[in-house]
Amino acid sequence: MSLTPDTRQAVVIGAGLSGSAVAHSLALRGWSVTVLDQAEGVGAGASGLPAGLAAPHVSPDDNVLSRITRAGVKATLERAQALLHSGTDWALTGVLEHNLAGKRRLPSDASDHHSTPASAAAVAAAGLPPDTPALWHAQAGWIRPRQLVAAQLQTPGVQVRWGQQVKGIERVGAEWVVTDAQGQILAQSPWLVVASAFDSLALLRPLPSFAVPLNPLRGQISFGHMHDLNESQRQLLPPFPVNGHGSFISGVPTPEGTPGWFIGSTFERNCEQAPVRAEDHEANQVRLATLLPALGHAMAHQFKPDQVQGWAGLRCTLPNRLPAVGPIDPQRLPGLCLSTGMGARGISLAVLCGELLAAQLNKEALPLETALAKHLAAERYVQPNTQR
Ligand SMILES: Cc1cc2nc3c(=O)[nH]c(=O)nc-3n(C[C@H](O)[C@H](O)[C@H](O)COP(=O)(O)OP(=O)(O)OC[C@H]3O[C@@H](n4cnc5c(N)ncnc54)[C@H](O)[C@@H]3O)c2cc1C
């Protein structure tokens, strides 16, 4: 499709990290973007996570996932730097990875990766014994996803319409028409980006030539307020986030705005609802005791039902842990694109995916190597028996 002012218009379904990142990247390039979300405000889906990490995956062979997450974390940190307030919305703290199973190994040439074996000082600062195997990710930190979503949606050129539940998508003439449960037209545009996480499945299911195997993966974090911790507990808090068996973050504002601590997350397959569960708090307590044993022991009281708070959401996953991004089938479904399947790494990947999609639509150089971009292509889910 040729790009003219009339065709540089897109409707995006879903105002989470994925949809807001696409909207921001297109609007920066002069597009007019309408974002529709069924919720009444920011953070209804997984992107309502109170706090999470942007941290790279590492592997001895520097595999595709490692290279893509490294590029993704870089893109996210640059976006955070540009749009968010350091210290309250995000922070480039560095992240210590407690290498519990000993399976995280750096490539032999990791000179440009900003990930190194952790120093003795960092291990000690985390309150771990000196012989603890650990990595240090210098280009990593925590982010409050809601703040990033809200900031990306505020980009000039982006219009957000809340309370718009999309039930149908159909190509009529040169446009995609988006309808609600009553068949009323909510929006229409030459370009349509589906970014409604697991719900994307229901919208795309009627398309005969495309089957993206999205799955829900429920997860829960447990959190509490710093002011409920006593002095000896505070002294055990690491000065940076620690991951490796879930992740622990402290000193980050809770949804109420006061500083808090956060440990997560649980993983539950085949669950399409996201209630907060008492047994998941217990699982997170065990997780903390494994990740940071001294702190976990000291904070046991914080997991009592009258103390602990929880937040649960649904990750939307794909089998190879890589999102599906870009045009779905440019010949048979022109103008229809996807950005979903962020799994447990939406903070690290959604910004890069938004940039990738915008670069593809604008026929620009891609923000990552073509070979890596192919691993993210939504087109990989075009059904083989219907492929051209
Ligand atoms: C417990 C937990 C911990 C996590 N921790 C981390 C972490 O530390 N680091 C990290 O990188 N990632 C983490 N993640 C993953 C990250 O939160 C997700 O990958 C990311 O938020 C997904 O963003 P999204 O925009 O694709 O989906 P969502 O945020 O779910 O957004 C989808 C949006 O689509 C809307 N929608 C759905 N259906 C429709 C419809 N029919 N019509 C209109 N609107 C619709 C929803 O209201 C929602 O706003 C975690 C996730 C969970 C659950």
The ligand as an SDF file (V2000), in Angstrom:
LIG
                    3D

 53 58  0  0  0  0  0  0  0  0999 V2000
    2.8080  -10.9810   37.0080 C   0  0  0  0  0  0  0  0  0  0  0  0
    3.4960  -10.4220   35.8070 C   0  0  0  0  0  0  0  0  0  0  0  0
    4.8030   -9.9600   35.9280 C   0  0  0  0  0  0  0  0  0  0  0  0
    5.4630   -9.4520   34.8050 C   0  0  0  0  0  0  0  0  0  0  0  0
    6.7400   -8.9680   34.9400 N   0  0  0  0  0  0  0  0  0  0  0  0
    7.3930   -8.4870   33.8570 C   0  0  0  0  0  0  0  0  0  0  0  0
    8.7090   -7.9840   33.9800 C   0  0  0  0  0  0  0  0  0  0  0  0
    9.2810   -7.9040   35.0570 O   0  0  0  0  0  0  0  0  0  0  0  0
    9.3390   -7.5660   32.8350 N   0  0  0  0  0  0  0  0  0  0  0  0
    8.7200   -7.6050   31.6210 C   0  0  0  0  0  0  0  0  0  0  0  0
    9.3400   -7.2320   30.6190 O   0  0  0  0  0  0  0  0  0  0  0  0
    7.4430   -8.0330   31.4900 N   0  0  0  0  0  0  0  0  0  0  0  0
    6.7800   -8.4850   32.5760 C   0  0  0  0  0  0  0  0  0  0  0  0
    5.5060   -8.9520   32.4440 N   0  0  0  0  0  0  0  0  0  0  0  0
    4.9190   -9.0050   31.1030 C   0  0  0  0  0  0  0  0  0  0  0  0
    4.3160   -7.6820   30.6560 C   0  0  0  0  0  0  0  0  0  0  0  0
    3.5220   -7.1480   31.6910 O   0  0  0  0  0  0  0  0  0  0  0  0
    3.4640   -7.9500   29.4000 C   0  0  0  0  0  0  0  0  0  0  0  0
    4.2500   -8.6180   28.4380 O   0  0  0  0  0  0  0  0  0  0  0  0
    2.9350   -6.6630   28.7720 C   0  0  0  0  0  0  0  0  0  0  0  0
    2.2980   -5.8520   29.7230 O   0  0  0  0  0  0  0  0  0  0  0  0
    1.9730   -7.0030   27.6410 C   0  0  0  0  0  0  0  0  0  0  0  0
    1.4910   -5.8000   27.0920 O   0  0  0  0  0  0  0  0  0  0  0  0
    0.3520   -5.8440   25.9750 P   0  0  0  0  0  0  0  0  0  0  0  0
    0.0800   -4.4560   25.5910 O   0  0  0  0  0  0  0  0  0  0  0  0
    0.7380   -6.8150   24.9080 O   0  0  0  0  0  0  0  0  0  0  0  0
   -0.9010   -6.4970   26.7070 O   0  0  0  0  0  0  0  0  0  0  0  0
   -1.8960   -5.8460   27.7930 P   0  0  0  0  0  0  0  0  0  0  0  0
   -1.1870   -4.9630   28.7160 O   0  0  0  0  0  0  0  0  0  0  0  0
   -2.6580   -6.9940   28.3610 O   0  0  0  0  0  0  0  0  0  0  0  0
   -2.8320   -4.9110   26.9400 O   0  0  0  0  0  0  0  0  0  0  0  0
   -3.8820   -5.3750   26.1310 C   0  0  0  0  0  0  0  0  0  0  0  0
   -4.9350   -4.2860   26.1010 C   0  0  0  0  0  0  0  0  0  0  0  0
   -5.9290   -4.6660   25.1520 O   0  0  0  0  0  0  0  0  0  0  0  0
   -7.1840   -4.3180   25.6650 C   0  0  0  0  0  0  0  0  0  0  0  0
   -8.1600   -5.1810   25.0130 N   0  0  0  0  0  0  0  0  0  0  0  0
   -8.2440   -6.5360   25.0840 C   0  0  0  0  0  0  0  0  0  0  0  0
   -9.2440   -6.9720   24.3100 N   0  0  0  0  0  0  0  0  0  0  0  0
   -9.7990   -5.8800   23.7190 C   0  0  0  0  0  0  0  0  0  0  0  0
  -10.8790   -5.6950   22.8120 C   0  0  0  0  0  0  0  0  0  0  0  0
  -11.5910   -6.7370   22.3210 N   0  0  0  0  0  0  0  0  0  0  0  0
  -11.2000   -4.4390   22.4300 N   0  0  0  0  0  0  0  0  0  0  0  0
  -10.5010   -3.3780   22.9170 C   0  0  0  0  0  0  0  0  0  0  0  0
   -9.4740   -3.5010   23.7850 N   0  0  0  0  0  0  0  0  0  0  0  0
   -9.1240   -4.7390   24.1620 C   0  0  0  0  0  0  0  0  0  0  0  0
   -7.0700   -4.5460   27.1700 C   0  0  0  0  0  0  0  0  0  0  0  0
   -8.0310   -3.7770   27.8990 O   0  0  0  0  0  0  0  0  0  0  0  0
   -5.6470   -4.1080   27.4410 C   0  0  0  0  0  0  0  0  0  0  0  0
   -5.5590   -2.7490   27.8320 O   0  0  0  0  0  0  0  0  0  0  0  0
    4.8060   -9.4330   33.5450 C   0  0  0  0  0  0  0  0  0  0  0  0
    3.4820   -9.8620   33.4400 C   0  0  0  0  0  0  0  0  0  0  0  0
    2.8240  -10.3560   34.5520 C   0  0  0  0  0  0  0  0  0  0  0  0
    1.3920  -10.8110   34.4160 C   0  0  0  0  0  0  0  0  0  0  0  0
  1  2  1  0
  2  3  1  0
  2 52  2  0
  3  4  2  0
  4  5  1  0
  4 50  1  0
  5  6  2  0
  6  7  1  0
  6 13  1  0
  7  8  2  0
  7  9  1  0
  9 10  1  0
 10 11  2  0
 10 12  1  0
 12 13  2  0
 13 14  1  0
 14 15  1  0
 14 50  1  0
 15 16  1  0
 16 17  1  0
 16 18  1  0
 18 19  1  0
 18 20  1  0
 20 21  1  0
 20 22  1  0
 22 23  1  0
 23 24  1  0
 24 25  2  0
 24 26  1  0
 24 27  1  0
 27 28  1  0
 28 29  2  0
 28 30  1  0
 28 31  1  0
 31 32  1  0
 32 33  1  0
 33 34  1  0
 33 48  1  0
 34 35  1  0
 35 36  1  0
 35 46  1  0
 36 37  1  0
 36 45  1  0
 37 38  2  0
 38 39  1  0
 39 40  1  0
 39 45  2  0
 40 41  1  0
 40 42  2  0
 42 43  1  0
 43 44  2  0
 44 45  1  0
 46 47  1  0
 46 48  1  0
 48 49  1  0
 50 51  2  0
 51 52  1  0
 52 53  1  0
M  END
$$$$
